[in-house]
Structures are given as C-alpha cells and as structure tokens.
Amino acid sequence: MKRFGSAVLVGAIAAFVAGFPGSAQAQARGYVMLGGGLAIPVGDYKDAGAKTGWLGQVAGGVTSGVIGGRISGSFIRNGAENSDEHVRILGAMADLTVSPKMTGKVAPYLLGGVGLQNGKSSVAGAESDTKFAWNAGAGLGLMAGSIGLFIEGRFLSINTEGAKTNLIPITVGIKLGGH
C-alpha cells in the first residue's frame, strides 16, 4: 500500500509539472494582495442582528497560466444592531484560483477554498472559538505594470454551531506582482 501511495504521488507531481507549458509567459509567478472593504452579513447571521462591517485582507499566491493558489488572512468586524457590541473574526483561507487566459489589462478570476476562522464577541466573558470555513467567489484584476488593482466578492460560510455564520466580503485593493 505504501508503494502504491508513493507511485500515485510521484505520478501526480509528474503530471502537474508536465502540464506547465514551456514558454516564459506560463512560468509560475508570485504575488501579494493588500485590501479592505465591507463584510456584509447574510442569512441567520444577519437575522441575529449583525450589521454590515469592515474587513482588512492580505493574501499571497502563485499563478501559472490558468490555475493558481493563494493563502489569505483577514480581519473582519461586524457591529450589532441596537448595541455597542461587535464580533471580530480572524481568518486564514487556502484557495484555488482559476483565471481564463486573457490579453490586455483586465483579468477576471474565480476562487474557492477552505480554512479556519476564529470569532469572538465583545460581550464581557465571551470566549473566542475557531471553526472550519469555506468560501467561493470571483474577482477582477486591473493590471498596470507590476502594480495592479483588484476587486473581489466572496461567499464565506463559517461552520458555527446551530445557524451558520455567513458573510459576503467585498474587497478592493492593490496587487503586487503576478502579471
């Protein structure tokens, strides 16, 4: 069984590497994204009294043609209706990205992935809690040399007990590299 697993791993790596075109344009390129925006509560989270909040996001990734991957970290803060209380969510996500081959300065992309989110209420005595989360979304990059702009929207679902904590983060920012 061990040999079979090793053979599958070696075969998968070889197929992955062989799938990269040989031109310089298709070589893996790294990038960093810095942004901020809105965190819009939806579903049960909104019904529970969460108000639209704000977010900050940093991401780093690699792209090679159509397929890429990235790791992102975020800080989200949503207030509560009729109260001074708030919820803060710290998160880390690993995403697969897919971008159609396009020429020009505009680059649309899709993303989806999984990660962990840690939430804590400002209510006295509240404890933080880390939960599994998944997200899916789309974005648009506007390239201008080595610096570009991006806007993206995602659906983020945090696997909280009872009702799910669902948000739509909308982020705008700069992208360094990856072009």
DOVEX-735855 format. One record per residue: residue in one letter; x, y, z of N, C-alpha, C, CB in turn. Coordinates in steps of 0.2 Angstrom, whole numbers, plus 5000, padded with zeros to 4 digits. Glycine has a CB too. Example, Ala and Ser with C-alpha at 12.3 -4.5 7.8 and 13.67 -1.06 7.14 Angstrom:
2
a506649725039506249785039506649845039505749785045
s506449895035506849955036506450005039507049975029
This chain:
179
m500449945000500050005000500450065000499550005006
k501050065004501550125004501750134997502050105009
r501950084994502250094987501750124982502550024984
f501150094983500650124978500550194980499950084980
g500450214986500350284988500950334985500350294995
s501550304986502150344983502150344976502850304985
a501950294972501850294965501350344963501750224962
v500750354966500250394964500550464965499650384969
l500850484971501150544972501650574967501450544979
v502150524965502650544960502250554953503150484959
g501750514952501350524945501050584945500950464944
a500750604951500350664951500850724950499950674958
i501350724954501850784953502150784946502450774958
a502250724943502550724936501950754931502750654934
a501350734932500850764928500750834929500150724929
f500750854935500750934936501250974933500750944944
v501850944934502450984931502450974923503150954933
a502250924920502250914913501650954910502050844911
g501150974914500651014912500751084911500051014916
f501351114913501551184913501851194906502051204918
p501651234902501951254895502651274896501551304892
g503051274892503751284892503951364891504151244888
s503451404889503651464887503751504894503051504883
a504051564893504251604899503551634901504751664897
q503151644897502451684899502051634904502051694893
a502151574904501751524908502151504914501551464904
q502651534916503051514922502651544928503751544922
a502751504933502451524940502651594942502551474945
r502151634944502351704946502051714953502051754941
g502351744957502151754964501851824964502651744969
y501351834969501051904970500851914977500451904965
v500751974979500451994986499852044985501052024990
m499352034989498752074988498652104995498152034986
l498452174995498352205001497652245000498852255003
g497152235004496552265003496052275009496152224998
g495552305008495052325013494352325010495252385017
g493852325014493152335011492652325016493152285005
l492052295014491452285018491352205019490852305014
a491152195025490952125027490152125028491352105033
i489752105023489052105023488752045026488752115016
p488452045032488151985035487551965031487951995042
v487451895030486851875026486551815030487051845019
g485951795029485551735032485451745039485951675030
d485651695043485451695050485951745054485651625053
y486551755051486951805055486651875054487651795051
k486451885049486051955048485451955052485851965041
d485051905052484451895056484551905064484051835055
a485151885066485351885073485551955075485951835074
g485552005070485752075072486352095070485652085079
a486752055066487452085064487352135059487852025061
k487752195059487752245054488252235049487752315058
t488252275044488752275039489452305042488652315033
g489952275042490552295045491152305040490852245050
w491752305042492352315038492852265038492652385040
l493252255034493752205034494452235031493552145030
g494952195033495652205030495852135028496152235035
q496252135022496452065020497152075017495952045014
v497552025018498152015015498251945012498752025020
a498451935006498551875003499151864999497951864998
g499451804998500051794994499851734990500651784999
g500151734984499951674980500451664974499251674977
v500351614970500751594964500251574959501151534966
t500351604953499951584947500351564941499451644945
s500151514938500451494932499951474926500851424934
g499851534923499351524917498651524920499451464913
v498251474919497551474921497451454928497251424917
i497851414931497751384938498251424943497851314938
g498051434949498451464954498251444961498551534953
g498551464966498351454973498551514977498651394975
r498251524982498451584987498251564994498151644985
i498551594999498451595006498251665008499051565010
s497751675011497551745014497351745021496951765009
g497451805024497251815031496851875031497851825035
s496351875035495851935036495651945043495251915032
f495452015044495152035050494552065048495652085054
i493952045051493352065050493052085056492852005047
r492652145056492252165062491552185060492652225065
n491052155063490352175062490052205069489952115059
g489752255068489352285074488752245075489252355074
a488352265080487752235082487152285082487752195089
e486652275079486052315079485852335086485452295075
n485752405087485452425094485952415099484852405095
s486552415098487052395103487752425102487052315105
d488152435107488852445105489352385105489152495111
e489052325105489452265105489652255097488952205107
h490152215097490352195090490652125090490852245087
v490752095084491052025083491652035079490551975080
r492252015081492852015077492951945075493452045081
i493151935068493351875065494051875062492851855060
l494551835065495151825062495151765058495751825067
g495451765051495351705047495951695043494751705043
a496051635041496551615036496251565032497151585040
m496351575025496051535020496551515015495451565016
a496451455012496951425007496451415001497251355008
d496551454995496151454989496451424983495851524988
l496051394979496251384972495951434968496051304970
t496351464963496151514959496151494951496551584959
v495651514948495651494940495551564937495051444939
s495951574932495951634928495951614920496551684929
p495451634916495451624909496051664906494851644906
k496351634901496951664898496651724894497251624893
m496851784896496551844893497151894891496151884898
t497051934886497651984884497352044886497751974876
g497752094887497552154889497652164897496852174888
k497352224899497452244906496952214911497452314907
v496452184909495952154913495952084914495252174911
a495952054920496051984922495451964927496751974924
p494951934924494451904929494751834932493751894925
y494451824938494651754941494151734945495351764945
l494151664946493651634951494151604957493251574948
l493851594963494251564968493751524973494551624972
g494051484976493651444981494151404985493251394978
g493951394992494451364996494151355003495051394997
v494651325008494451315014494951345019494351235015
g494751345025495151375030494851375037495351445029
l495151415042494951425049494751495050495451395054
q494251505054494051575056493951575064493351595053
n494251625067494151625074493751695076494851635078
g493151675079492751735081492751745088492051725078
k492551815090492551825097492051885098493151845100
s491551885102491151935103491451985109490451915106
s491252055108491452095113491052095120491452165110
v490552055120490252045126490652015132489651995125
a490652045138491052035143491051955145490852075150
g491651925145491651855147491651805141491151835152
a491551835135491451795129492151765127491151835123
e492151705125492751665123492851665116492851595126
s493451665113493551655106493451585104494251675104
d493251575098493051505095493351495088492351485096
t493751445087493951435080493551385076494751415080
k493351395070492951355067493151345059492151375067
f492951285056493151275049492651325045492951195047
a492951345039492551385035492751365028492751465036
w492251385023492451385016492151445013492051325013
n492451465007492251515003492351504996492751575005
a491951544992491951544984491751614982491451494982
g492051634977491951704974492251714967492151754979
a492251774966492551804959492851864960492051804954
g493351884956493651944956493851974949494251944961
l494152034949494352064943494952104945493752114940
g495452084941496152124942496252174936496752074942
l496452234938496652284933497352294933496252344934
m497752274928498552274928498752344925498752214924
a499252364929499652424927500352414928499352494930
g500752374924501452364926501452314931501852424928
s501952324936502052274942501552284947502752274944
i501152344947500652354952499952354949500752424956
g499452324952498852324949498352334954498652254946
l497652344952497152344957496652284956496752414955
f496352274962495852214961495252234965496152154964
i494652194963494052204967493752124967493552254964
e493552104973493352034973492752034978493851984975
g492251984977491751974981491751894982491051994978
r491651874988491651804990490951794994492251784994
f490851724995490351705000490751665005489751664996
l490751685011491151655016490651625021491551705020
s490651555022490251525027490651485033489851465023
i490551515039490951485045490451435048491151545049
n490751375049490351325052490251325060490751255051
t489851375062489751395069489151345071489551465070
e489051335077488551285080487851315079488651265087
g487351275077486751305076486751335069486551355081
a486551395069486551435062487251445060486151495063
k487351445054488051465051488151535051488051435043
t488751555051488951625051489151645044489451645056
n488651675040488851685033488951755031488251655029
l489451775027489551845026489751845018490151865030
i489651905016489951925009490451975010489351945004
p491051955010491652005010491752035003492251975013
i491752105002491952134996492552174997491352184994
t493052154994493752184995494052224989494252124997
v494352274990494652314985495352334987494252384983
g495852324983496552344985497052344979496752284990
i497652334981498152334976498452264976498752384978
k498752244970499052184969499752194966498652134964
l500252164970500952174968501252114965501452194974
g501452114959501752054955501152014952502152014960
g501451954950500951904947500751914940500351904951
h500951964937500751984930501151954925500752064929
